[in-house]
Amino acid sequence: MVRRPGGLAAPEAAGAVRGRTSSLITQAEDAGLARVAEKDRRTLGKLDKIISALEGTTENQIVVGGQVEDVDAAS
C-alpha cells in the first residue's frame, strides 16, 4: 500500500469511495429516485477520472487538477 500526503492510501481509498457511490446509485434507483441516481452517476464519472490519475502516479508524483505531475514541478 502506498501512502499519499494526507494519510490516504490511494488508489485503494478512492476505490472504496467508488464502491460506496455505486451502492448509493443502486439504492437511489431501487427507491425510484432518478435525479439522485443521475447526480451520483456524474460523481462516479469524476471518481473514475481521479482513480485513473492516481493509478498513474509513482512515488514522486502527485495529482494536480486531474493531471499527474512530479512533486518538484508542483511546488
GROMACS elastic network, one bead per residue, 0.5 to 0.9 nm:
[ bonds ]
;  ai    aj funct       b0    kb
    1     9     6  0.63352   500
    1    10     6  0.78714   500
    1    12     6  0.79624   500
    2     8     6  0.85114   500
    2     9     6  0.56243   500
    2    10     6  0.66197   500
    2    11     6  0.84859   500
    2    12     6  0.89017   500
    2    59     6  0.81471   500
    3     6     6  0.83548   500
    3     7     6  0.60041   500
    3     8     6  0.59105   500
    3    10     6  0.68152   500
    4     7     6  0.57401   500
    4     8     6  0.55358   500
    4     9     6  0.59804   500
    4    10     6  0.66032   500
    4    59     6  0.87862   500
    4    62     6  0.83641   500
    5     8     6  0.68715   500
    5     9     6  0.89301   500
    5    62     6  0.88870   500
    6     9     6  0.89943   500
    8    11     6  0.85386   500
    8    12     6  0.84593   500
    8    13     6  0.65180   500
    8    14     6  0.88274   500
    9    12     6  0.57851   500
    9    13     6  0.56433   500
    9    14     6  0.83213   500
   10    13     6  0.53048   500
   10    14     6  0.61695   500
   10    15     6  0.81347   500
   10    51     6  0.81014   500
   10    54     6  0.65847   500
   10    55     6  0.78130   500
   11    14     6  0.51038   500
   11    15     6  0.60846   500
   11    16     6  0.87258   500
   11    50     6  0.87588   500
   11    51     6  0.59114   500
   11    52     6  0.83933   500
   11    53     6  0.89605   500
   11    54     6  0.57160   500
   11    55     6  0.60561   500
   12    15     6  0.50715   500
   12    16     6  0.64173   500
   12    17     6  0.88648   500
   12    51     6  0.88252   500
   13    16     6  0.51150   500
   13    17     6  0.64228   500
   13    18     6  0.86705   500
   14    17     6  0.50595   500
   14    18     6  0.61485   500
   14    19     6  0.86921   500
   14    47     6  0.73521   500
   14    48     6  0.87993   500
   14    50     6  0.79365   500
   14    51     6  0.61678   500
   14    54     6  0.86637   500
   15    19     6  0.62676   500
   15    20     6  0.87585   500
   15    47     6  0.85546   500
   15    48     6  0.87874   500
   15    51     6  0.71335   500
   16    19     6  0.51052   500
   16    20     6  0.64008   500
   16    21     6  0.86947   500
   17    20     6  0.51234   500
   17    21     6  0.61595   500
   17    22     6  0.86414   500
   17    47     6  0.81990   500
   18    21     6  0.50748   500
   18    22     6  0.61975   500
   18    23     6  0.86501   500
   18    44     6  0.65345   500
   18    47     6  0.65568   500
   18    48     6  0.77030   500
   18    51     6  0.88290   500
   19    22     6  0.51238   500
   19    23     6  0.62980   500
   19    24     6  0.87411   500
   20    23     6  0.50390   500
   20    24     6  0.62799   500
   20    25     6  0.87692   500
   21    25     6  0.63119   500
   21    26     6  0.87741   500
   21    40     6  0.67069   500
   21    41     6  0.82074   500
   21    43     6  0.78692   500
   21    44     6  0.65448   500
   22    25     6  0.51123   500
   22    26     6  0.64112   500
   22    27     6  0.87403   500
   22    40     6  0.79589   500
   22    41     6  0.80232   500
   22    44     6  0.73102   500
   23    26     6  0.51485   500
   23    27     6  0.62154   500
   23    28     6  0.86185   500
   24    27     6  0.50396   500
   24    28     6  0.60587   500
   24    29     6  0.85430   500
   24    36     6  0.89340   500
   24    37     6  0.75421   500
   24    40     6  0.73681   500
   25    28     6  0.51441   500
   25    29     6  0.61488   500
   25    30     6  0.85715   500
   25    36     6  0.76225   500
   25    38     6  0.78353   500
   25    39     6  0.87467   500
   25    40     6  0.60056   500
   25    41     6  0.69287   500
   26    29     6  0.51472   500
   26    30     6  0.61009   500
   26    31     6  0.85900   500
   26    37     6  0.75308   500
   27    30     6  0.50909   500
   27    31     6  0.61807   500
   27    32     6  0.86809   500
   27    33     6  0.85423   500
   27    37     6  0.82430   500
   28    31     6  0.50875   500
   28    32     6  0.62279   500
   28    34     6  0.68091   500
   28    35     6  0.85537   500
   28    36     6  0.62703   500
   28    37     6  0.53342   500
   28    40     6  0.89596   500
   29    32     6  0.50509   500
   29    33     6  0.56057   500
   29    34     6  0.59795   500
   29    36     6  0.82294   500
   29    37     6  0.60187   500
   30    33     6  0.75784   500
   31    34     6  0.84909   500
   32    35     6  0.88802   500
   32    37     6  0.88040   500
   33    36     6  0.54850   500
   33    37     6  0.62660   500
   33    38     6  0.87722   500
   34    37     6  0.50362   500
   34    38     6  0.61343   500
   34    39     6  0.86707   500
   35    38     6  0.50970   500
   35    39     6  0.62524   500
   35    40     6  0.86468   500
   36    39     6  0.51330   500
   36    40     6  0.62345   500
   36    41     6  0.86260   500
   37    40     6  0.51026   500
   37    41     6  0.61460   500
   37    42     6  0.88076   500
   38    42     6  0.64179   500
   38    43     6  0.87078   500
   39    42     6  0.52699   500
   39    43     6  0.64372   500
   39    44     6  0.87306   500
   40    44     6  0.60600   500
   40    45     6  0.86432   500
   41    45     6  0.62789   500
   41    46     6  0.87522   500
   42    45     6  0.51205   500
   42    46     6  0.64675   500
   42    47     6  0.87226   500
   43    46     6  0.51524   500
   43    47     6  0.62097   500
   43    48     6  0.86882   500
   44    48     6  0.61691   500
   44    49     6  0.87716   500
   45    48     6  0.51139   500
   45    49     6  0.65355   500
   45    50     6  0.88586   500
   46    49     6  0.51949   500
   46    50     6  0.63716   500
   46    51     6  0.86857   500
   47    50     6  0.50041   500
   47    51     6  0.60041   500
   47    52     6  0.84883   500
   48    51     6  0.50937   500
   48    52     6  0.61088   500
   48    53     6  0.86167   500
   49    52     6  0.51796   500
   49    53     6  0.62787   500
   49    54     6  0.86779   500
   49    66     6  0.74020   500
   50    53     6  0.51299   500
   50    54     6  0.61439   500
   50    55     6  0.86070   500
   50    63     6  0.82552   500
   50    66     6  0.64486   500
   51    54     6  0.50145   500
   51    55     6  0.60732   500
   51    56     6  0.86190   500
   52    55     6  0.51620   500
   52    56     6  0.64010   500
   53    56     6  0.51755   500
   53    57     6  0.67852   500
   53    62     6  0.89212   500
   53    63     6  0.66232   500
   53    66     6  0.65224   500
   53    67     6  0.66262   500
   53    68     6  0.63169   500
   54    57     6  0.54165   500
   54    58     6  0.87306   500
   54    62     6  0.77645   500
   54    63     6  0.66768   500
   54    66     6  0.89658   500
   54    68     6  0.77415   500
   55    58     6  0.83043   500
   56    68     6  0.72230   500
   57    60     6  0.78323   500
   57    61     6  0.54911   500
   57    62     6  0.64884   500
   57    63     6  0.75674   500
   57    68     6  0.63517   500
   57    69     6  0.81773   500
   57    70     6  0.88530   500
   58    61     6  0.54086   500
   58    62     6  0.80264   500
   58    70     6  0.87785   500
   59    62     6  0.84625   500
   60    69     6  0.85817   500
   60    70     6  0.59088   500
   60    71     6  0.55528   500
   60    72     6  0.82350   500
   61    68     6  0.64833   500
   61    69     6  0.53988   500
   61    71     6  0.50749   500
   61    72     6  0.84633   500
   61    74     6  0.89092   500
   62    67     6  0.81814   500
   62    68     6  0.56641   500
   62    69     6  0.55107   500
   62    70     6  0.63743   500
   62    71     6  0.61362   500
   62    74     6  0.80375   500
   63    66     6  0.58155   500
   63    67     6  0.53274   500
   63    69     6  0.61456   500
   63    70     6  0.87436   500
   64    67     6  0.52564   500
   64    68     6  0.63264   500
   64    69     6  0.67629   500
   64    74     6  0.76657   500
   65    68     6  0.83694   500
   69    72     6  0.82912   500
   69    73     6  0.65407   500
   69    74     6  0.65011   500
   70    73     6  0.52965   500
   70    74     6  0.65023   500
   71    74     6  0.53369   500
   71    75     6  0.68332   500
   72    75     6  0.56807   500
